[in-house]
Structures are given as structure tokens and as C-alpha cells.
Amino acid sequence: MTTPFFGNAQGLNAREVEALKALGLHKCPPHLLITRELAHRMTSISDMLHRKVGVILGRNGHVECIVLGDAERAYLPDIGRSRAGIGRLRGIRFIVTTLETGKNPQNPNELLTMDEITDLAKLRLDFVVAIESNILGAPGRAEYAHLIPSQKGVSIARNAVESFEELPKNADEILKAVETELRSTTEKAQSTQNPPAILVHLNTGESDARERREEMLELCRTAGIEVVRVIEQRRRSPDPKTLVGSGKLQQIELHALDEDAEFIIFDRELSPAQTRVITQILPHKVLDRTQLILDIFAQRAKSLDGKLQVELAQLKYNLPKLIDRNTAMSRLTGGVGGRGPGETKLEMNRRKARERMNALERELSKRSGHRELQRKKRNAQQIPVFSLVGYTNAGKSTLLNALTQSEVYAENQLFATLDTTSRRLRFPRLQEVIFTDTVGFIRDLPQDLVAAFKATLEELNDADVLLHVIDASSPQVHSQIAAVEAILKQLGLAEKPIIRIMNKTDLISPEEALELSRQYDAVAISAKFRSSTLPLIERIQDFYLSQSGDSPKIEAEIKIRTFDDDPGIIPFNP
């Protein structure tokens, strides 16, 4: 039976072709990586052709195929990209020669190229072995590599020897030990609750690069993803094609295989073209920052409005990527080559997506009209509205619960609140007021999200006062304040009266809380302790009474009527 041959044999004479085919007649015992005779034959042919020569050996010792490359690389044939199975390797090894002219210019001592190491990890090969062809065309130095189990997946062991004669003589024992450990580590990895992911952080020299990285880690935690490794890429500007560069993508792929990661998450928004290129290179599921936020929104949406808005935002974001996925398949509009049986699958998906988007927008518009009637009725009764705004996880829902004795869902997570919540409250000597809690903001909020959540954010337009809740304990407190104010300006709300609230002051020193409060003219509280909200109540009453023309003075008896001896209870309806 003739051994399969892969590579460009154009220009070879009959003798050279026969010499290559003769490699398929060799057999290697299971305990050896390569026999002396096969090594000599391969390096001799490689020296004669000035090209790399490789063979794929099965565990039975037979040569399964012969590979002819160029001076720098021998390309493996397509042997399937799927994993070999839990705790199992592919059952084949790749042996390749290396020429003096084909050495790694960055590290001449390394005989194995990054491509060969990548093939080892991606295809889960038993071994990859590089044998140097010296100036006499004989085998010289050698380097071999194989996978080894790590705590979270697999790593790569590389070993260089001065002579191919020093290659291990116990290859079968090494494989047995590796597969035993792989089964053990894989079973442990499968017992973890959250899917593992690699986070790719692009640093282009921004002053808040570290803050962005920490925020992405928190987003991953909120989404229920375990980040097993963070890979940072420093560049002057993002690569327009791959964001981080094709060489970095190969490194990312190796790290993802090492960690047995399920996701690769980029901390920037990927363009449709970048998404297409990256997903062609990386076999893992790829997400960007916007997709991660949308996934969190999808988990958090409870009301019908929230679910409709999330679906609309997802469709708006994914439609350009759907269009760009394979435009070559799209049927032309007419003329030669444009006539055919009808729509392609891609066009049908695009049309269905647009139809669904139109239906969602109509439904949201209808529901928005209903809410507008409710707001008009509320405005006719002249009930003041105080809307809580702020960076995500600043403690808005906790504060709403503290002020109104409600049980709105509040958790130490980003975007714990997605749906607008309103609660009534009566202050001493004041009429009823309404507090509304809205979705939290985040820096660089994508335009599609702002547009889709118009129905939620429109509550802010009718607010008499915005209560800007700030996480005083956050290391990024100043940039978060700036991000919220930028979004309010984007929404046309910058001119509304704003009361700033420094929340979570129990997590910082009193001196820090005092300094932040003075710097931003804010009220320092901790929403976890209801008694601490007294200064906020006084500030709101002062503001309301000053607006209505009454005396802004708050009498001491209000404190007595507002707070009892238990600091955890506030009877707002005395």
C-alpha cells in the first residue's frame, strides 16, 4: 500500500520522488521516537532538496504519511481539528527535519518552530520532533516536545539534546504517564462550576488601562466565567485586522490550550472584520466586551421590557457580523450571475433578523406609550421624582431598599439591576415623592445598548432630581464619576439638578470619605446602614423646600420622627 504524500513535488526528478516515497517503508518501535536509519534518510533527503522533510508515525510504528515542506516549514495535512478525546492524545507523532537556513532567527537554539508547537497543542499529537540536518546531511542536534498535564489543562514540555542519539528510548512509557495524568486533570477540570476563559487585555498606553482590566475581570465574574489567565498585549494602537496581531493570536491559542479554556474574551469591541479573522484562527468561542455585557443583560432581564430590550440590542450588535460573515455567498442583485433559485441562507437570516428587530421596536414603542401615560398622570399629581443613577454596582438598589424599606434585588455584581423600579416615599412635612432605580452605567457604553435601553433610560427625562450614587470605596472612583457624567451629557441630562451621594463610606477611612465629599459636594453615607442615610434625607428635603419656596430649615423633631432607637429601621410613614 502506497504511503500518502503531501507537499509540492513540482520540480523534483524521479530519483528524488522515489527517495521520498521510500520513507514510507520504514518502521519504528513504540519505545523509540525515531530509528537511526530513518533519521539518516530524512536528513539526507532534506539536505539534497534544501527543504524540510517530515513523516507522521503512528503508535504501531508505521509511517502514515510523508510531508515535504519548504526551507522554513513543513505543513501538516488536515488530520482533523477535533480533540482526540478526554485524557487521550492523537496517537501519532510528527518528525521533521530542520535546515541551517531555516533556524529561528530570534532563538537559533530552538529547532522546533512556533507552528510545530501549535500543531502539537491543537492536534494533541503524541510528540513533535525536530532533527537538524548538519553540513554533511547527517542528523545532528534534536529537540522534542510533548504535552504534560497542568493544574487547569495541559502545558508543553520542550527538551533539546546535542545529538539525536540522545532522544528518549522510553517514548511509550512517557505517553502512558501523560495520558493517565491527562484523564485525572480533565476530570477535575470538568467538576468546576464556571467555564474557564482567557482574558485578552490590550494596553495602548491609556492612563486607565489597569482599571479597564480590573473591570473586565469583574464583568467576567458577573457573567459566571472563571478567568484562568490574563494575557496582556502592549501596542501603540490596535491592529486593524486582528486587534492584537497574528503572532499574539498564536500565543493566545497555545495558552488557551494549556489552560483548557472554553472562551477567549477580548476587552475591546471587535469589528465584524476582526471577528471574522480571529474566529478563523482561534478554534475557541470568542467574545468581546460588548457581547459579554449583553450576556450579563440577558441573564439579568426579568421584565418583559427588559427582555425585549436585550434581544433588540443583541440583534443590532450581531447583524453587521452576520452580514460580514460570508459576503461571497450573498446572491447578487441582478444581471449575469445574479439570477438563481432565490435567497441564500445568509440572506434569509439577515431578513429574519431585520424583521424581528422591527417587531421588537414596534412593541417597545407601544409599551413606551403606556409608560408615558403613567408619567403624565404622575406629573399631573405633581409628585416629585428622584432617579438614582450611577456606575454599575455603586449601590443604587441597596440605597433604594434602605430609603423605602423595599426588597429590590441587590447584589455585589455588575448590572444586578436591569429593569426600572419605582417606589413611593413620604418624608416628614413633605408630600409623597417617588424614587426610581435604573440600570447602572459603565464606561464606553456601546451606542446600541444606549439606543436599545431607551425605554429604561427615558425615566430619567422626567426626573426632577438625579441622585448620583458613587462607590466611594472603588479605586476608580474618579474615572467612574467622569464616565457617568459623560453618559448623562450624552443623554441630554447634564442640566438636570444632581445630588451626589458617596456610598460605601464604611469601606474607607473617615478622612477619605470627608475629602471625597468635599471635593464633589456629596453626601457621605453607607446604604447598608439605614441610619447613615439621615444626611441624605436632610439634603433632599432642603432641596425640595428651597425649590418650593418654603423654609429649607429641617427641625430636629424630624430626626426623632424619622429614626427610632434601632438604626436599622426607618419608619417613613409616621
VOZARO-423343 format. One record per residue (C-alpha): residue number from 1; residue in three letters; x, y, z. Coordinates in nm, 2 decimals, padded with zeros to 4 digits. Layout:
BEGIN
pos,code,c1,c2,c3
NUM,ALA,X,Y,Z
...
# end
This chain:
BEGIN
pos,code,c1,c2,c3
1,MET,00.00,00.00,00.00
2,THR,00.14,00.34,-00.10
3,THR,00.21,00.58,00.18
4,PRO,00.02,00.92,00.13
5,PHE,00.24,01.21,00.03
6,PHE,00.17,01.58,00.10
7,GLY,00.36,01.87,-00.03
8,ASN,00.46,02.04,-00.35
9,ALA,00.67,01.79,-00.55
10,GLN,00.69,02.02,-00.86
11,GLY,01.05,02.04,-00.99
12,LEU,01.17,01.71,-00.83
13,ASN,01.32,01.45,-01.05
14,ALA,01.21,01.08,-01.04
15,ARG,01.50,00.98,-00.82
16,GLU,01.41,01.24,-00.56
17,VAL,01.05,01.14,-00.57
18,GLU,01.14,00.78,-00.52
19,ALA,01.37,00.86,-00.23
20,LEU,01.08,01.05,-00.06
21,LYS,00.83,00.76,-00.12
22,ALA,01.08,00.51,00.02
23,LEU,01.05,00.68,00.37
24,GLY,00.71,00.51,00.39
25,LEU,00.88,00.17,00.41
26,HIS,01.04,00.24,00.74
27,LYS,00.90,00.12,01.08
28,CYS,00.98,00.25,01.42
29,PRO,00.94,00.05,01.75
30,PRO,00.69,00.21,02.00
31,HIS,00.96,00.29,02.26
32,LEU,01.17,00.50,02.01
33,LEU,01.08,00.84,01.87
34,ILE,01.27,00.76,01.55
35,THR,01.52,00.50,01.44
36,ARG,01.87,00.58,01.34
37,GLU,01.82,00.47,00.98
38,LEU,01.50,00.68,00.93
39,ALA,01.67,00.98,01.08
40,HIS,01.97,00.95,00.84
41,ARG,01.74,00.90,00.54
42,MET,01.53,01.21,00.63
43,THR,01.82,01.44,00.69
44,SER,02.00,01.32,00.37
45,ILE,01.69,01.39,00.16
46,SER,01.64,01.73,00.33
47,ASP,02.00,01.83,00.26
48,MET,01.96,01.72,-00.11
49,LEU,01.64,01.91,-00.16
50,HIS,01.72,02.21,00.07
51,ARG,01.37,02.17,00.21
52,LYS,01.21,02.04,00.52
53,VAL,01.10,01.67,00.52
54,GLY,00.86,01.52,00.77
55,VAL,00.68,01.20,00.85
56,ILE,00.38,01.12,01.06
57,LEU,00.43,00.80,01.26
58,GLY,00.15,00.60,01.43
59,ARG,00.19,00.42,01.76
60,ASN,00.22,00.10,01.56
61,GLY,00.55,00.23,01.42
62,HIS,00.43,00.26,01.06
63,VAL,00.48,00.58,00.86
64,GLU,00.12,00.71,00.80
65,CYS,00.22,00.99,00.56
66,ILE,00.51,01.18,00.42
67,VAL,00.53,01.56,00.42
68,LEU,00.75,01.78,00.20
69,GLY,00.78,02.15,00.31
70,ASP,00.99,02.45,00.21
71,ALA,01.30,02.57,00.37
72,GLU,01.12,02.71,00.68
73,ARG,00.82,02.49,00.74
74,ALA,00.66,02.16,00.66
75,TYR,00.28,02.19,00.66
76,LEU,00.08,01.91,00.82
77,PRO,-00.20,01.77,00.62
78,ASP,-00.56,01.81,00.75
79,ILE,-00.59,01.52,01.00
80,GLY,-00.90,01.67,01.18
81,ARG,-00.91,01.96,01.42
82,SER,-01.13,01.79,01.68
83,ARG,-00.98,01.68,02.01
84,ALA,-00.87,01.32,02.05
85,GLY,-01.09,01.27,02.35
86,ILE,-01.09,01.32,02.72
87,GLY,-00.75,01.22,02.86
88,ARG,-00.63,01.09,02.52
89,LEU,-00.37,01.21,02.27
90,ARG,-00.39,01.18,01.89
91,GLY,-00.19,00.86,01.87
92,ILE,00.06,01.00,01.61
93,ARG,00.39,01.18,01.63
94,PHE,00.53,01.43,01.38
95,ILE,00.91,01.40,01.29
96,VAL,01.05,01.69,01.09
97,THR,01.40,01.79,00.97
98,THR,01.55,02.14,01.02
99,LEU,01.79,02.31,00.79
100,GLU,02.07,02.55,00.89
101,THR,01.89,02.83,00.69
102,GLY,01.56,02.75,00.85
103,LYS,01.65,02.82,01.21
104,ASN,01.45,03.05,01.43
105,PRO,01.62,03.39,01.39
106,GLN,01.51,03.50,01.74
107,ASN,01.65,03.19,01.91
108,PRO,01.88,02.98,01.69
109,ASN,01.90,02.71,01.96
110,GLU,01.53,02.63,01.92
111,LEU,01.48,02.37,01.64
112,LEU,01.10,02.34,01.68
113,THR,00.91,02.63,01.53
114,MET,00.60,02.80,01.69
115,ASP,00.39,02.65,01.41
116,GLU,00.50,02.30,01.51
117,ILE,00.44,02.36,01.88
118,THR,00.10,02.50,01.79
119,ASP,00.02,02.18,01.59
120,LEU,00.13,01.97,01.89
121,ALA,-00.11,02.16,02.12
122,LYS,-00.40,02.20,01.88
123,LEU,-00.40,01.84,01.74
124,ARG,-00.29,01.68,02.07
125,LEU,-00.01,01.49,01.90
126,ASP,00.19,01.24,02.09
127,PHE,00.52,01.41,02.01
128,VAL,00.68,01.66,01.77
129,VAL,01.05,01.61,01.70
130,ALA,01.29,01.83,01.50
131,ILE,01.62,01.69,01.38
132,GLU,01.89,01.92,01.25
133,SER,02.04,01.83,00.91
134,ASN,02.41,01.92,00.95
135,ILE,02.65,02.03,00.68
136,LEU,02.72,01.67,00.58
137,GLY,02.34,01.59,00.55
138,ALA,02.36,01.38,00.86
139,PRO,02.14,01.41,01.17
140,GLY,02.28,01.64,01.44
141,ARG,02.11,01.82,01.72
142,ALA,01.75,01.74,01.81
143,GLU,01.46,01.89,02.00
144,TYR,01.14,01.71,02.10
145,ALA,00.82,01.83,02.28
146,HIS,00.51,01.67,02.42
147,LEU,00.21,01.77,02.63
148,ILE,00.22,01.75,03.01
149,PRO,-00.08,01.78,03.24
150,SER,-00.11,02.11,03.44
151,GLN,-00.35,02.21,03.71
152,LYS,-00.60,02.35,03.47
153,GLY,-00.53,02.18,03.14
154,VAL,-00.21,02.10,02.96
155,SER,00.13,02.26,02.91
156,ILE,00.42,02.18,02.68
157,ALA,00.75,02.02,02.77
158,ARG,01.03,02.11,02.54
159,ASN,01.37,01.92,02.55
160,ALA,01.68,01.98,02.34
161,VAL,01.96,01.73,02.30
162,GLU,02.30,01.77,02.14
163,SER,02.26,01.46,01.93
164,PHE,01.96,01.28,01.80
165,GLU,02.11,00.97,01.96
166,GLU,02.02,01.11,02.30
167,LEU,01.64,01.12,02.22
168,PRO,01.45,00.92,02.48
169,LYS,01.43,00.54,02.44
170,ASN,01.11,00.51,02.65
171,ALA,00.85,00.71,02.44
172,ASP,00.58,00.45,02.51
173,GLU,00.62,00.50,02.89
174,ILE,00.61,00.88,02.86
175,LEU,00.29,00.86,02.66
176,LYS,00.13,00.62,02.91
177,ALA,00.21,00.85,03.21
178,VAL,00.09,01.16,03.02
179,GLU,-00.24,01.01,02.93
180,THR,-00.30,00.88,03.28
181,GLU,-00.24,01.23,03.42
182,LEU,-00.45,01.39,03.15
183,ARG,-00.75,01.18,03.24
184,SER,-00.71,01.28,03.60
185,THR,-00.67,01.65,03.55
186,THR,-00.95,01.66,03.29
187,GLU,-01.20,01.50,03.53
188,LYS,-01.10,01.76,03.80
189,ALA,-01.14,02.04,03.55
190,GLN,-01.49,01.92,03.45
191,SER,-01.60,01.94,03.81
192,THR,-01.56,02.32,03.82
193,GLN,-01.89,02.52,03.81
194,ASN,-01.78,02.81,03.59
195,PRO,-01.64,02.77,03.23
196,PRO,-01.28,02.87,03.21
197,ALA,-01.17,03.16,02.99
198,ILE,-00.86,03.35,02.87
199,LEU,-00.90,03.73,02.90
200,VAL,-00.70,03.93,02.64
201,HIS,-00.62,04.28,02.76
202,LEU,-00.50,04.53,02.51
203,ASN,-00.29,04.81,02.66
204,THR,-00.23,05.10,02.42
205,GLY,-00.09,05.33,02.69
206,GLU,-00.42,05.47,02.84
207,SER,-00.39,05.61,03.19
208,ASP,-00.68,05.39,03.30
209,ALA,-00.56,05.06,03.14
210,ARG,-00.53,04.89,03.48
211,GLU,-00.88,05.00,03.57
212,ARG,-01.02,04.86,03.25
213,ARG,-00.85,04.53,03.31
214,GLU,-01.00,04.50,03.66
215,GLU,-01.34,04.60,03.53
216,MET,-01.33,04.32,03.27
217,LEU,-01.24,04.07,03.54
218,GLU,-01.54,04.18,03.73
219,LEU,-01.76,04.16,03.42
220,CYS,-01.64,03.80,03.37
221,ARG,-01.72,03.71,03.73
222,THR,-02.06,03.86,03.70
223,ALA,-02.12,03.66,03.38
224,GLY,-02.03,03.34,03.56
225,ILE,-01.70,03.29,03.38
226,GLU,-01.38,03.19,03.55
227,VAL,-01.07,03.38,03.41
228,VAL,-00.79,03.13,03.43
229,ARG,-00.53,03.36,03.27
230,VAL,-00.50,03.72,03.16
231,ILE,-00.28,03.79,02.85
232,GLU,-00.17,04.15,02.81
233,GLN,-00.07,04.29,02.47
234,ARG,00.11,04.63,02.47
235,ARG,00.08,04.82,02.14
236,ARG,00.07,05.18,02.02
237,SER,-00.26,05.12,01.85
238,PRO,-00.50,04.82,01.79
239,ASP,-00.42,04.60,01.49
240,PRO,-00.70,04.68,01.24
241,LYS,-00.71,04.32,01.13
242,THR,-00.66,04.11,01.44
243,LEU,-00.67,04.37,01.72
244,VAL,-00.35,04.22,01.88
245,GLY,-00.15,04.09,01.59
246,SER,-00.14,03.74,01.43
247,GLY,00.17,03.63,01.62
248,LYS,00.00,03.72,01.95
249,LEU,-00.31,03.52,01.84
250,GLN,-00.10,03.21,01.81
251,GLN,00.04,03.26,02.16
252,ILE,-00.32,03.31,02.29
253,GLU,-00.42,02.99,02.12
254,LEU,-00.14,02.80,02.29
255,HIS,-00.22,02.95,02.63
256,ALA,-00.59,02.86,02.58
257,LEU,-00.50,02.50,02.51
258,ASP,-00.26,02.50,02.81
259,GLU,-00.54,02.61,03.04
260,ASP,-00.81,02.41,02.86
261,ALA,-01.01,02.73,02.83
262,GLU,-01.36,02.74,02.67
263,PHE,-01.37,03.11,02.59
264,ILE,-01.13,03.37,02.47
265,ILE,-01.26,03.72,02.57
266,PHE,-01.12,04.05,02.44
267,ASP,-01.15,04.36,02.65
268,ARG,-01.23,04.57,02.34
269,GLU,-01.52,04.57,02.10
270,LEU,-01.43,04.37,01.78
271,SER,-01.53,04.49,01.44
272,PRO,-01.71,04.25,01.21
273,ALA,-01.39,04.21,01.01
274,GLN,-01.18,04.14,01.32
275,THR,-01.43,03.89,01.44
276,ARG,-01.42,03.70,01.12
277,VAL,-01.03,03.68,01.11
278,ILE,-00.99,03.60,01.47
279,THR,-01.25,03.32,01.47
280,GLN,-01.09,03.17,01.16
281,ILE,-00.76,03.15,01.36
282,LEU,-00.88,03.05,01.70
283,PRO,-01.09,02.73,01.74
284,HIS,-01.24,02.86,02.07
285,LYS,-01.55,03.06,02.13
286,VAL,-01.46,03.43,02.10
287,LEU,-01.64,03.71,02.29
288,ASP,-01.57,04.08,02.31
289,ARG,-01.66,04.33,02.57
290,THR,-02.00,04.42,02.43
291,GLN,-02.10,04.06,02.39
292,LEU,-02.01,04.00,02.75
293,ILE,-02.22,04.29,02.87
294,LEU,-02.51,04.18,02.65
295,ASP,-02.48,03.83,02.80
296,ILE,-02.50,03.97,03.15
297,PHE,-02.80,04.18,03.05
298,ALA,-02.97,03.87,02.92
299,GLN,-02.91,03.69,03.25
300,ARG,-03.05,03.99,03.45
301,ALA,-03.35,04.08,03.25
302,LYS,-03.67,03.98,03.43
303,SER,-03.94,04.20,03.30
304,LEU,-04.09,04.18,02.95
305,ASP,-03.95,04.53,02.87
306,GLY,-03.60,04.42,02.98
307,LYS,-03.61,04.10,02.78
308,LEU,-03.73,04.28,02.47
309,GLN,-03.46,04.55,02.50
310,VAL,-03.18,04.29,02.55
311,GLU,-03.30,04.09,02.24
312,LEU,-03.30,04.41,02.03
313,ALA,-02.95,04.51,02.15
314,GLN,-02.82,04.16,02.06
315,LEU,-02.97,04.17,01.72
316,LYS,-02.84,04.52,01.65
317,TYR,-02.49,04.42,01.75
318,ASN,-02.48,04.08,01.57
319,LEU,-02.65,04.19,01.24
320,PRO,-02.33,04.35,01.09
321,LYS,-02.13,04.04,01.19
322,LEU,-02.39,03.82,01.02
323,ILE,-02.37,04.03,00.70
324,ASP,-01.99,04.02,00.70
325,ARG,-01.96,03.66,00.79
326,ASN,-01.95,03.54,00.43
327,THR,-02.05,03.81,00.18
328,ALA,-01.92,03.59,-00.11
329,MET,-02.22,03.37,-00.06
330,SER,-02.47,03.65,-00.10
331,ARG,-02.66,03.64,-00.42
332,LEU,-02.60,03.94,-00.65
333,THR,-02.88,04.19,-00.71
334,GLY,-02.92,04.10,-01.08
335,GLY,-02.75,04.05,-01.41
336,VAL,-02.52,03.77,-01.51
337,GLY,-02.46,03.55,-01.21
338,GLY,-02.73,03.72,-01.02
339,ARG,-03.02,03.50,-01.13
340,GLY,-03.09,03.20,-00.92
341,PRO,-03.34,03.00,-00.72
342,GLY,-03.39,03.26,-00.45
343,GLU,-03.25,03.38,-00.13
344,THR,-02.94,03.22,00.02
345,LYS,-02.93,03.10,00.38
346,LEU,-02.73,03.41,00.48
347,GLU,-02.99,03.65,00.32
348,MET,-03.27,03.47,00.49
349,ASN,-03.10,03.51,00.83
350,ARG,-03.04,03.87,00.76
351,ARG,-03.40,03.93,00.66
352,LYS,-03.54,03.75,00.96
353,ALA,-03.31,03.94,01.19
354,ARG,-03.43,04.27,01.05
355,GLU,-03.80,04.17,01.06
356,ARG,-03.75,04.07,01.43
357,MET,-03.58,04.40,01.51
358,ASN,-03.87,04.59,01.35
359,ALA,-04.12,04.39,01.55
360,LEU,-03.93,04.45,01.88
361,GLU,-03.91,04.82,01.81
362,ARG,-04.28,04.84,01.75
363,GLU,-04.36,04.65,02.07
364,LEU,-04.12,04.87,02.27
365,SER,-04.27,05.18,02.12
366,LYS,-04.62,05.06,02.22
367,ARG,-04.51,04.99,02.58
368,SER,-04.33,05.32,02.59
369,GLY,-04.65,05.50,02.51
370,HIS,-04.82,05.32,02.80
371,ARG,-04.54,05.43,03.04
372,GLU,-04.57,05.79,02.90
373,LEU,-04.94,05.79,03.01
374,GLN,-04.84,05.68,03.36
375,ARG,-04.58,05.95,03.38
376,LYS,-04.83,06.22,03.27
377,LYS,-05.07,06.11,03.53
378,ARG,-04.79,06.12,03.79
379,ASN,-04.68,06.46,03.68
380,ALA,-05.04,06.59,03.70
381,GLN,-05.04,06.50,04.06
382,GLN,-04.71,06.70,04.10
383,ILE,-04.53,06.41,04.27
384,PRO,-04.15,06.48,04.27
385,VAL,-03.94,06.21,04.11
386,PHE,-03.58,06.14,04.23
387,SER,-03.40,05.90,03.99
388,LEU,-03.10,05.70,04.12
389,VAL,-02.82,05.69,03.86
390,GLY,-02.46,05.59,03.88
391,TYR,-02.19,05.35,03.78
392,THR,-02.29,04.98,03.79
393,ASN,-02.25,04.82,04.13
394,ALA,-02.24,05.16,04.31
395,GLY,-02.52,05.05,04.55
396,LYS,-02.82,05.22,04.39
397,SER,-03.06,04.93,04.46
398,THR,-02.93,04.89,04.82
399,LEU,-03.00,05.26,04.88
400,LEU,-03.35,05.23,04.73
401,ASN,-03.42,04.94,04.97
402,ALA,-03.28,05.14,05.26
403,LEU,-03.49,05.45,05.19
404,THR,-03.82,05.28,05.10
405,GLN,-03.79,04.96,05.30
406,SER,-03.82,04.76,04.98
407,GLU,-03.68,04.43,04.88
408,VAL,-03.55,04.51,04.53
409,TYR,-03.28,04.26,04.42
410,ALA,-02.94,04.40,04.52
411,GLU,-02.62,04.20,04.49
412,ASN,-02.25,04.28,04.47
413,GLN,-02.24,04.23,04.10
414,LEU,-02.22,04.45,03.79
415,PHE,-02.57,04.52,03.64
416,ALA,-02.76,04.35,03.92
417,THR,-03.04,04.59,03.83
418,LEU,-03.16,04.60,03.47
419,ASP,-03.53,04.68,03.49
420,THR,-03.65,05.02,03.61
421,THR,-03.81,05.01,03.96
422,SER,-04.01,05.28,04.13
423,ARG,-04.11,05.32,04.49
424,ARG,-04.31,05.58,04.68
425,LEU,-04.18,05.75,04.99
426,ARG,-04.33,06.02,05.22
427,PHE,-04.10,06.25,05.41
428,PRO,-04.19,06.44,05.73
429,ARG,-04.36,06.77,05.63
430,LEU,-04.34,06.68,05.26
431,GLN,-04.58,06.52,05.02
432,GLU,-04.50,06.19,04.87
433,VAL,-04.20,06.15,04.64
434,ILE,-04.10,05.87,04.40
435,PHE,-03.76,05.71,04.38
436,THR,-03.67,05.52,04.06
437,ASP,-03.38,05.28,04.02
438,THR,-03.23,05.24,03.67
439,VAL,-02.97,05.03,03.50
440,GLY,-02.61,05.11,03.60
441,PHE,-02.38,05.29,03.37
442,ILE,-02.03,05.17,03.25
443,ARG,-01.75,05.34,03.07
444,ASP,-01.76,05.33,02.69
445,LEU,-02.12,05.22,02.69
446,PRO,-02.19,05.09,02.34
447,GLN,-02.43,05.31,02.13
448,ASP,-02.65,05.00,02.05
449,LEU,-02.70,04.95,02.42
450,VAL,-02.79,05.31,02.48
451,ALA,-03.04,05.30,02.19
452,ALA,-03.20,04.97,02.29
453,PHE,-03.24,05.07,02.65
454,LYS,-03.41,05.40,02.57
455,ALA,-03.72,05.26,02.72
456,THR,-03.54,05.22,03.05
457,LEU,-03.34,05.54,03.04
458,GLU,-03.64,05.75,02.94
459,GLU,-03.75,05.75,03.30
460,LEU,-03.46,05.99,03.37
461,ASN,-03.60,06.25,03.14
462,ASP,-03.90,06.31,03.37
463,ALA,-03.69,06.31,03.69
464,ASP,-03.69,06.63,03.90
465,VAL,-03.36,06.54,04.05
466,LEU,-03.09,06.29,03.97
467,LEU,-02.93,06.12,04.27
468,HIS,-02.58,06.02,04.15
469,VAL,-02.48,05.73,04.37
470,ILE,-02.10,05.69,04.38
471,ASP,-01.89,05.39,04.51
472,ALA,-01.65,05.58,04.73
473,SER,-01.45,05.26,04.80
474,SER,-01.37,05.20,04.44
475,PRO,-01.01,05.26,04.33
476,GLN,-01.15,05.40,04.01
477,VAL,-01.39,05.64,04.19
478,HIS,-01.28,05.95,03.99
479,SER,-01.29,05.79,03.65
480,GLN,-01.63,05.63,03.73
481,ILE,-01.77,05.97,03.82
482,ALA,-01.64,06.11,03.49
483,ALA,-01.79,05.82,03.30
484,VAL,-02.14,05.86,03.45
485,GLU,-02.13,06.24,03.39
486,ALA,-02.02,06.18,03.03
487,ILE,-02.32,05.94,02.97
488,LEU,-02.56,06.18,03.13
489,LYS,-02.43,06.45,02.89
490,GLN,-02.47,06.21,02.60
491,LEU,-02.83,06.15,02.71
492,GLY,-02.90,06.52,02.73
493,LEU,-02.94,06.51,03.11
494,ALA,-02.64,06.71,03.22
495,GLU,-02.85,07.02,03.30
496,LYS,-03.08,06.84,03.55
497,PRO,-03.03,06.91,03.92
498,ILE,-02.79,06.64,04.06
499,ILE,-02.73,06.54,04.42
500,ARG,-02.41,06.34,04.45
501,ILE,-02.40,06.06,04.71
502,MET,-02.08,05.90,04.83
503,ASN,-02.18,05.55,04.91
504,LYS,-01.99,05.26,05.08
505,THR,-01.80,05.50,05.31
506,ASP,-01.79,05.23,05.57
507,LEU,-01.52,05.06,05.35
508,ILE,-01.28,05.36,05.36
509,SER,-01.14,05.58,05.63
510,PRO,-01.34,05.88,05.77
511,GLU,-01.07,06.12,05.64
512,GLU,-01.11,05.98,05.28
513,ALA,-01.49,06.00,05.30
514,LEU,-01.47,06.36,05.41
515,GLU,-01.22,06.46,05.14
516,LEU,-01.43,06.30,04.86
517,SER,-01.75,06.46,04.99
518,ARG,-01.59,06.80,05.00
519,GLN,-01.43,06.75,04.65
520,TYR,-01.76,06.66,04.49
521,ASP,-02.00,06.84,04.72
522,ALA,-02.15,06.50,04.80
523,VAL,-02.34,06.34,05.09
524,ALA,-02.14,06.06,05.26
525,ILE,-02.35,05.75,05.35
526,SER,-02.34,05.38,05.36
527,ALA,-02.66,05.23,05.23
528,LYS,-02.61,04.91,05.43
529,PHE,-02.68,05.11,05.75
530,ARG,-03.01,05.29,05.72
531,SER,-02.92,05.54,06.00
532,SER,-02.64,05.68,05.78
533,THR,-02.89,05.80,05.52
534,LEU,-03.01,06.08,05.75
535,PRO,-02.78,06.34,05.59
536,LEU,-02.92,06.24,05.25
537,ILE,-03.28,06.28,05.37
538,GLU,-03.20,06.62,05.50
539,ARG,-03.03,06.72,05.17
540,ILE,-03.33,06.60,04.97
541,GLN,-03.57,06.79,05.20
542,ASP,-03.36,07.10,05.19
543,PHE,-03.35,07.09,04.81
544,TYR,-03.73,07.03,04.78
545,LEU,-03.82,07.30,05.03
546,SER,-03.59,07.55,04.86
547,GLN,-03.74,07.47,04.52
548,SER,-04.09,07.51,04.66
549,GLY,-04.01,07.84,04.83
550,ASP,-04.06,07.71,05.19
551,SER,-03.81,07.74,05.46
552,PRO,-03.53,07.49,05.40
553,LYS,-03.47,07.45,05.77
554,ILE,-03.52,07.10,05.89
555,GLU,-03.64,07.09,06.25
556,ALA,-03.48,06.85,06.50
557,GLU,-03.81,06.68,06.56
558,ILE,-03.80,06.53,06.21
559,LYS,-03.49,06.33,06.31
560,ILE,-03.68,06.19,06.61
561,ARG,-03.98,06.11,06.39
562,THR,-03.77,05.96,06.11
563,PHE,-03.53,05.74,06.32
564,ASP,-03.61,05.53,06.62
565,ASP,-03.36,05.37,06.86
566,ASP,-03.29,05.09,06.61
567,PRO,-03.06,05.23,06.34
568,GLY,-03.17,04.96,06.10
569,ILE,-03.53,05.07,06.08
570,ILE,-03.66,05.39,05.92
571,PRO,-04.04,05.44,05.95
572,PHE,-04.10,05.67,05.66
573,ASN,-04.48,05.68,05.72
574,PRO,-04.50,05.83,06.07
# end
